[in-house]
Amino acid sequence: MKASFFKSALLTLGAIAVLASCDLLKKDDVFVSVSAASTSFINGKANVVVSLSAVSGSNVEVSLSCDGNIPSDAVSFKSSVEVPAGSISTDVTVFVDVDKLSPGQYEANISIASVKGAKVDPSENSCSIFLAVQEPEDVRSVVSISNYSEAFTDGKASFTLSVDRASDADVIVNFVVVTEAEGFAAIPASALTFDNPAIIPAGSLSKEVNVTLDESAIQKGVSNYAVISISSVSDNATVSASKTKTYIEATAALTANLRSDWTVAFEGEYVHEGDTYNVISVGGVGENGSYYIFIYAKGIVDYYFPGDISAYVQMVEGLVSEALTSEEPYQIKTGETGWLYKPFSVGEYEIWLLGCTESGHLTGDYAVGSFKIEASAAQLEAYGKWIGEWNVTRQSKTDKWIISEDYPGASFIIQGIDGDSPVIADIQIYADYDAANDEIVLYTQDCDKTWTYQGTEYTISLVGMYQNSTKLVSGDFDLAVLSKTGENTAKITSGGSVTLSSGTYEVSGMTLFAHDTEGSGYVFNGQVFYLWPETMNKVVANDNDPVFNSYLGKWNIKRMDSEWDNEAKDYKPLGEVSDTWTFEPKLAGHSFTITGFEGFSDLSIVANYDEANGSFTVSEQSFTIGEYNLATLGIFYYPGNDSYPAGNYLWNEGAVIFSGKINGDTIALTPAPAGNYGDFIMYQLFQIADGSAYSYHEVGYDLPNTLTKAQASNTASRAPMKVSDKTRHKLSRGDSQIRRMSAPASGSYRGGDKLERHLPVKK
């Protein structure tokens, strides 16, 4: 099993906004949809949203109509709306005059009647808004449990009672504790102390109820639940049809008894009937009772349960209660010596010994050991042939994957799987090595890097798509397999299938997804990321390219510079500054690393070498320095139109900024083509923890420019960056808009399906 998203519930990816190129689309590529911001009228009004699948280069006119059982004289809204060029949506408020309606259930259906400048999305061309009008004498407060603790902490928990409208008198709520509930052990009512009945004061909308648990009433190491349900309310209120129960988990504190009298040893290989197994022996496991053994990749338990052994034991308790079928642990009894005849991959492992009662509940008695399985010489040789740079195709694009060693013979780290986005270009993806088939296996995972955008922190995850759909799914399953087709060629195919509540489907692709704590967020680079099959070609080092080698060494470049003055009022010019760039081989004959940009000694820019014409190119890329994300970006002047005002704009993600070509002791720099909009300049941008954007100074490198062979270093290194420095200038909207953050591409994702919860094990 693989390291995957392991949360209280596995992530179901909902409707997702898409980050992509800022190119404006023609009307034939833009679809119009309508949706309700709320499914019911609140205080006589509701909002619907008219949305475009992508930003249009011209205004889109939309006519709306309404049907349903609300009389036409009781409902009103603006039936003709316009989505301006450059915008993605517009809101429309629908009003209803409740005084004109008799008690009953009502529905307003808002539909797209016609569109100019785009097409109607046939799957989302209408939405419904509901309204319930009560009898005057039956306007009572509706009581529900709106929020509750998921677990007791030090014997304490709470839940919140809410009413949908304040009452003129106190609302009295009575409870019952459910002690016979299917699927879990219920805490007895005598072990719980809380206000029963509870009172929501007149004029109030909520009341917090605190619950105290007598932990001596529950068994050590076993998951129990307190199930508290609303049984009745006073006559001035009624009970919600749902949200009437609270489920609070409780587990008595575990007293760990670390065994000191057991041994663990890796005994090597065991051959039986032609099959080869790895053998681990254990012995001296205690004085009485039974013990179960679980084996994981080293550190995986602490990864998912940092410092919380009780939470881990609670989860294993569930496996024990299910006859231990999920993990097939080895069971040994008092004084036994056990041999585990089970194959394991190359790597380091933890072996957990867990004490168990006669009834099958864990006691909290445990011990941890470890063992290591080394790869054979033949396995390491095959494994090493994957390490290096690979050109990988995805549709019309080519990314440069860098595959490096993780655990020798067992796993890899892959960078560069999305070469277009500076936000995610430096993400590390972990992959398993299948030595038996000489293949690399990619699986779903949360990546090491998080991303802050507009004040919200996002977790970047590698997730899957299935059955050639745009639905994204997370969980514990393989995404892709990299298979050799030649000495330096390979292909990417499906990693297998994913089982959802609706069935089992073939994994058809993968993408990088940035999600917040609610599960919504951004899909990078639109709908298409990697689909199968894709091709891979290894980039082989070439030490004998004389033109490539002539670039190596130090080169001087001059630029005009400025800095923010001490009073933080304005920039002051520093005049001409000389930097020294140092070219070193990244992969001989194919790529360089360049240091010395703007005097930063700790930044290393990657440049790709084109052996066909002896030139190199530098594309947008990002770096992390302390609390900052630093991006090397292209900027261009846009003359303006009806959609965008004139000004400087950042170019698309991953764009080539400039190229260079050597001629003797000089290198001529040339800006990359920017359409009809003008020339790029070199630009550096900070994106700090709150998601705001700052420029380090006004001007980077005006191109074209010339590098001359350096005789001695005269780099003007900058001081280390600090958050408190006043050497930053916030970008104003009129100066430099971040267009890659503001122009969604066509299409949207629908939510995937939840996966069953599995015990996570990273190979």
N, C-alpha and C positions, 0 to 999 in steps of 0.2 A: 504494500500500500504506500501511497505517496504523501508527502507533506501537502496539505490542502487547506482550504478555508475551514477552520474549526471554530465556529461561533455557536451561540446558543441555538440558533437555527441557521442552516446553511443558506447562503445568500441566494435570493431570487432576484434576478435583475429585472427591474421594471422599465417603464418608458424612459428612454435615454436620449439626452441631447448629444449631438455629435460634433466633435471638433474636427476640422478638416481644412483643406485649402480655402483661400478666400476668393477664389474665382467666382464671378457672377454668372448665373446660369440663364439660359434662354427660357422663354415661357413654356416651351414644350417639355422642359425638364423639371418644371415646378408644379407641385400639386397643392391644392388648397383643402384643408380639413377644418372641421369645427368640433369643439369639445366643451363640456361643461366644467367650470372650475369647481362647482359644487353640485351635487345631485339633487339638492332641494333648495327652495326659496327660503331666505333668511331675512326677517323683517321686511317682507314684501319685495325683495329683489334678489337676483342671482346674476353671476357673470358667466358669459361664454367666451371662448377664445377662438378667434379665426387665425389659423396658423398656416405658414408655407413650409413645404418640405425643404426649401433652401432659399437663400436670399436672391431676390429677383433684381435684374438691372432696371426694371421699370415698375411703375405703380400697378398694383393688382386690385381690380374692383370686384367686390363680392356683394351679391344680393341675397338676403336671408328671408325665409318665410317661416310661419309658425302654424302648427296644427295641434290637435289634442282636444281635450274636453274643457279647456278654459275658454269662456266666451271672449270674442275678439275685443269687446269694449272693456274687458278687465285686464288685458295684457298689452304692454307697449314696449317698443324697443326701436333702435335705429336699424332699419331694414337694409340700407345701402351703406356699406363701409368700404374703406380703402386701406390696404396694406402698402405703405409707402416703399418706394425703391430703397433697398438697403436694410429694410426691416424684416423681421421674421414672423411677427404676429401683431394682432391688435385685439383689444378687449371690447366687448359689447355688453352693456348692462340691460337686463330684462326686468321690467317692473310688473308687478301684479297688484291690483286693487282688491284686497281681501274683502272689503266691505261689500263688494258686488257679488260675492260668492256665497252660496249656501253651504252648510256643513257637508263634508264629504272628502273624497280623494280625487286629486286633480293631477294632470300631466300636461306639460307644454313641450312639444317637439320642435326644436329649432333646426331647420334644414337649409342647405345651400341651394338656392333657386337657380342662380346663374353666376358665371365668372368671366371676367375679361382680363386677359394678360396671363392666364395660367390654366391649369386643368383641375377638375374636381377629383379628389381622392374618393373613389367609389366605396371604399371600406370605412371611411370616416366622414360621411357627408351629412350626418345629423347627430343630434344629442338630445337627451331628455332631461327635464327638470321637474321634480315632483313637489306637490303641496298638499298638506292635510289640513283641512279646516274643521275644528272641533265645535261641538255644541257649546254654547256659552256656559252652560252649567257644568261642563265636563273639562274645563281648562284647568287641569291639575298638573302639578309638578311631576316629572318622570324621573325616578330614582335609578341610578346605575352605579356600578363600581368602575370608576374611570381610570384608576391607576393602582398598582399594588407592587410590593416588594416581591422579587422572585425567590428570595432566600432569606432565612434568618441570619442575622449577624450578631454574635454574642447574645443569642436568645431574643433578639428584638427584630420586629418587622412592622410594616404598616400598610394600610390601603386607604384609598380616598373614595368617599361617597360623594356623588354629584347629582344635582338636579338641573334639568334643562331650563327652568325658570324659577326665580325666587318666589317663595310662598309668603302670604301674609301672616301665617302662623308657623310654629315649629313643625318640622317634618320628622316623625318618629319612625325609626327603622329597626326591625327585629331580625335577628340572625339565627341560623342553625348550623352546627358543625357536623359535616358529613363524615361519618366514621366507617361507612361501608361503600367504598368507591372502587370500581374496577380498574386494574392496571397499576396500582401503587399502594403502598402501606400508608394508611391514614393515621394522623396523630389524634389521640383521644381528646375529647372535649375538655376533660379534666386537666389536661396539660397546657391549656391556652387561657390567657387572661386578657380580656378586652371589653370595651363598653358594649353591653348588650342589654337593652337597646341603645342605639346611638341616636343622637339628636342633631339634625341640621337646623341651626337657628333660623328664625323668621328673617327674611331679607337676604340670607346667605345662599351661595350657590354650591358650597362644598363643605365637607367635614372630614378631617383626617382621623382615622381610627388606628391607634397603636396597639400592637399585639405582643404579648410577652409569652415565651415558651419555657416550660419546665423541662430542661434537657435530660433530666434523669428519667423521664418517661419514655424516651426513645432509645432504641438499641444502637450501640456503638458501631459505626461503619456502614450503617444501612440507610438508604435514602427513604425519607418519609415526607408526606405532604400534609399541610394543614389546609383543609377545604372548608371555607367559610362561605355560606350562601345566604342571601336575603330571603327571609321566610314571609314577611308581611311588612306593610307600611301603614301609617295613619291615613284616615279617610281623605285628607286634603292632598294626597299624592297617589301615584300609581307606580308599578314596577316596570322597568324596561323589559322588552321581550328578550333581550340578550344582556350580557355583561352583568350577571347577577351573582357570579361566584369569583372567589379569589383562590389561587393555588400557590401556596408558599412552601418552598422546599426546606427541609431541615435535616441535618446529619449531625449526630453527636460527635464531639471532638475525638479524634483518633489518638491513641497513645502508641507511638511507634516503639517497637522493640526490635532494634537492629540486631540481627543474628550475627554472632561472631564465630559460630562453629560450623560454617558451611564453606565449601570450596567450589570453585568454578575453573574449568580448564578446557581449552580448545585442543582436541585430540587429533586433528588432521582429517584426512579423507577416509571414507569407508565405502567399499564397493560391494554392492549386493545385487545379484542377478543382472549384472551389466550396468546398473545405475550407480553413479558416484554421489555420495552424500558427505556433508561436513558433520563432524561429531563433536558435541559439547558434553562434558560430563559434569555432574553436580553431586555433592555428597555432604553428609553431616548436617541435615536440615532441621534438627530440633528434637525436642523431647516427646511431644505428643501432637495429635491432630494431623490434618492433611495440609499440603502446600501446593500452590499452583505456580507455574513458572511462565512468565511472559518475556518475549525477546523483542527489542526495538533497536532501531538505529541509535547510536550513541547520542545522547543529549535531547532526543525527541520528546521525552516526557517533560523535561524541564522547559523545553521550548513552548509546549502547549499548556503546561501547568507550572509556571515559574514559582518556585518556593511554596507550592501548595500541594503537598502529597495527599491530603484528605480529598481534594477534588479529583485527583487521579484515581484514588481507591474507590470513590463513589462511582466513577464511570466503569471501572473494572467490575464492580459489584453487579452492574447490569449484565455484563457478559457472563458472569458466573450464573446468574439467575436464568440465563437463556441456554443453559447446558453447555456453555463454553464453546459453542460452535463457530463463533465469528473468528476467533484467533487460534483455536485448537491448541491451547496451552498444554504443557506436559504436567501431569499430576504425580506427585511422589508422596509417600507416607513416612511415618516416623522411622528414622534410622536407615532409610534406603539410600542407595547410590543410583542415580539415574543417568541414562545415556540418551541424548536427544538425536535421533536419526532423522534429521530434517535438513533439506538443502538451504543454504543461505548464500547470498551474494557476497562478493568481496566488500570488506568494510569493517568498521568498528561497531560493536554492539553492546548494549546493556542487557543484562539478564536480571529480571525482577522475581524475587521469591516472596509470595504473598500467603500468609496464614489464612486458614479457612475453617469454619465451624462445621459440625456435622450436618447442619441444616443448609449449608452452602453459602453462608454469609461470611464476608471477609472480616477479620478480627482487628486489623491494623498492624499486625505483626508482619514485618517485611524486612528484606535485605536486598542490596543491589551489588552486582558484580559486573565484570566486563570481560570481553575477549575480542580478539582481532583475527580476521581472515585475510591473508595476503593474496594478491594476484600472482599467478604464475608468470614466468618470463615470457611465455608466448602471449598470454593475455595482455601484459604490459606493452609488448611490442605493437600489437594490434590497436590497443587503446591510444598509444602515442601518435599513431598516424592520423587520428582525428584532430589533434591539437594544431592550431594555426588559424589562418584567415580563410574564409570561404565567401565567394560571391553567390548570393542566394536570390533567385528570382521570385517575385510575386506579381503576377500579371505583367504589366509593362515596366515594373520597377525592379531595381536590383539593390539589395542590402548587402553590407559586408559584415558577416558574422565573425566574431572572434571567439573561438572555442579554446578554453584553457582548462588546466587541471583543477579538480576539486579534491576528491579522494582518489589516489592513484588506482587505476583499474576498476573503479566503481562509479564515479560520477564526474560531471563536467560543470563548468560555469560558462554560460554563453552571453555575450554582449553584442549589441548592434542589431537585434532582430527587427527593429523598426528604425531605419536610417533617416526617416523624414522629420522626426520631431525632436528639437533640442530638449524639450521637457523630459523625454524618456530615453534619450539616446544612450545614457550611461547605465541603464537598468541591467542588473544581473539576473539571468534566468538559470535555474538549476535543472540539471537533467541527469538521468540515470544511464549507466553504460550496461548494456546487455552483452556480456562477454561471449555467451554461447552463440549469439547470432551476429556479433560485431556490429551492433546497432546502438544508436542513442535514442532514448525515450524521453520525450517532453511530457510534463503533466501540469495540471492546474496548480496555481500557487499564488500566494500574496508575495509581491516583490519586496526587496529590501528598502526601496525608495518610496517616500511619500511625496505628495505634491500639494502645495498650498496655492489656491487660486481664489481671488476675491474674498479672502478671509476664511475660507473653508478648507480644511485639510482633507485630502483624498488619499486613500490607499490604492496603489496601482497593482492590479492583479492580471495574471495571464489566465484567461478563461476560454471556454470552448463554444463552438457553434455546432448544431447538429442537424442532420437530415437536410443538408443544403438550404437551411433556413437562416433567418436573421435573428433567431432566438439565442440568447446567451445563457450558458449554464455554468455553475461552479460545482465543486464537490471533489470527490476523490476518484479520479479516473485519468487514464492516459489520453493525451491530446494528439501526439504525433510521433512517428518513428522515422529516424534518419537512417537510410540504408545505403551502403556502398554499391555503386554500379560500375566502378572502375577504381584504379589506384588513387586518382584524385578527383573523382566525381561521385555524386550521391544524389538521392532524391528524398523528398518528404512525402510520406503517405499517412493515412489515418492511423491513429494509435489504438483504435478499437471502438467500443460502444459505450454509451452512457445510459444508465437506467433511471428513468424518471417515473413519477407516479402514473403517467399516461402511457408508458411503454418503454421499450428499449430501442435506441436509435444509434446509427453510425455517427461517429464524430467526423464532421466535414470541414472543420476549420478552427482557427484560433485568433484571438485578438487581445490587445492590451486595453484594460478597462480601468478607469479611475472612479472609485465609488466612495461616497461619504458614509457616515455611520448609519444612514437610512437605506443604503443600498443603491441609491441613484447617483448618476454622475455622467461621465463622458466616455465615449468610445473614440480612441485616437484613430485618425486617418479614415474616417467614414466607415461604410459597411464592410468593405473588403479588406482583409488583412492577409492571412495565409489560408489558402484553400489547397486541396490536394488534386493531383501531385504537383510539387514544385521541384526545381532542379538546383543542385549545388555543385560548384566547381572550386576546388581548392586553389588558393593563390600560392604558388611556389616561389621561394626566394630566388633572386637572381643577383649574384654579387658582381657580375661582369658587365653591367651596363655603364659605359663611360660617362654618358650624359647624366644619368642619375647620380653617379659618384661625384660629378663636378659641382653639384649643388651643396654637398656636405661642407660644413664649416660655419664660420661666422660672417654675417653680412650687416652693414650699417644702413639705417633708414632714418630720414628726418621727417618730422611732423610738427605742426603747430599745436600747442597745448594750452590749457587753462585750468584753473582750479577755483573752487568755491572759497570766497574770502573769509577771514576769521569772524566777521560780523554776520556772516550768512545772509548777505544782502544781494550779492551779485557774483558772477564769475570775474576773475581777473586773469589777464593773459600772462602766460609764462614765456611766450616767444617760441623760438624753434628749439625742439628737443630731439636728441638723437638716441635711438634705441639700437640695440644689437640683437639681431635674430640669429639663432643657432639652429642649423638644419642637421638632424641626425636620422639615420635610417630607422624606420619602424619595422617595415618588412622590405628587405633589400630588393631594389628594382621596382617596387610597387608603391611604397608610401613613406612619408617623412613624419617626424615629430618636429615642430618648430617651437622654440621657447624664446622669450624676450619680448613678446607683444606688450607694448605700452609699459615696459619696464617690469612686468610681473615675472619674477624669477621662478615662481612655482606653478605657472600655467604651461601646459603642453598642448599646442594646437596640432590637430592631425591634418595632413595634406596628402591628397592622392596624386600619384604620378602617372602621367599618360605616356607610356613608352613609344607610342606611335608618332607623336610630334615633339617629345622631349619637354613637355610642360607639366605644371602641377596646378591643382585647384584646391581652394579652401572653401568648405561649405559651412553653413551655420552649425554650431555645436554648443554644448553647455558643460558647465563645471560646477563643482560644489566647493566652496571655500568657507569654512566655519559656518556661520548662520546665513550665508548668502548662496544663492544660485546665480552664477555668472554666465551669461549667454553671449557668444560672439555672433552678431547678427548683421544682416544687410539692411540698409535704409535707402529709400529713394524719394524723390520729390514727385508728387502727383498734382497735376494742374487743377483737378477738381471737376465735378459735374453735378447733376441734380441729386445724386445719391451721396457723394462724398465731397467735403470741402477741400480746397487746396491745402497742401501741407506735406510734411515729411511722414512717411509711413514705413513700418517694418515690413519686410518681405515675407513670403510664405515660409513655412517650416521646412528646414532641410535644404533651402536654396543655396546654390553656389554663390559665394560672395565675390571672389576674384580669382584670377589665374595668374601664373607667373611663368616666364620663359627666360632661360639663361642665354647669355651671349658674352663669352669670355669672362671678365670680372664684374659683370653687371647682370642684374635680373630685372627685367621690365615687368611691372605689375599692371594688369588690365582688369577693369571692373567687369563683372559678369553681365550679360545682357539683361536688361530689365524692361523688355517690351518697348513701348513708346513713352515710357514714363521718366526716363533719365538714368543717371548712373548711380550705382551703389557706392556707399562709403563704408569703411569699417566702423563698427559700433559695438560698444560693450554695455550690457544691461544687468542690473541687479534685480532680483525678485526676492524680497526678504520675507520673513516668517508670516507676516500678515497678508501676503499676496500682492502688496503694492509694488509698483515698478519705479526704479530710480536709474538715472544715468550717472555714471561715475564722473564724467565731465562732458563738456559740450561737443568736442570734436575728437574723432578717432583718427583714421587715416583717410585723407582725400586721395582718391585714386583717379587716374593712373599715377604711379610713382616708381622710383627706381631704387633697387638695392645695389650697394657697391661692396666689393670684397673688403672685409674688416681686417685691419692690421692688429688692432688691440681693442679690448672691450671698453666701451664707455657708456654702458647701460645705466640709465638713471632709474634705479629700483625704487619702487614705491614702498611706503610704510605699510605694515600689516593693517588690514581693514578691521574696523570696530563698528558696532552698531551705533555707538554714541557719536561717531565722527560726523561733522557737518560738511562732509565732502560729497554729499549726495544732492541731487536736484530732481524733484518729482516731475515726471513727464506730464505735461498738460495735454488735454485732448486735442487742442489745436496744433500741437507740435508733432507728437509721434504716437499715433494710435497703434495698438497691438492688434493688427487685423486678423492674425491667426486665432485670436481669442473671440472674435466677434462675428464670424461668418460661417454658420453651420452649412454642411453640405446636404444634398438631398437624401431622403430616406430616414427612417427611424427604426429603433429596435423595440420589439415587444419583449415582455418579460419571459424568462425561461421557466423552468419547473424546479421545485425543490427536490433535492436528493435525500435519500435516507442518510441518517447520521451514522458514520463509521468511526471506528477507532483510528486516528491518524498515525501512520507510520511512514516516515521518510526513509527511503533506502540509504 
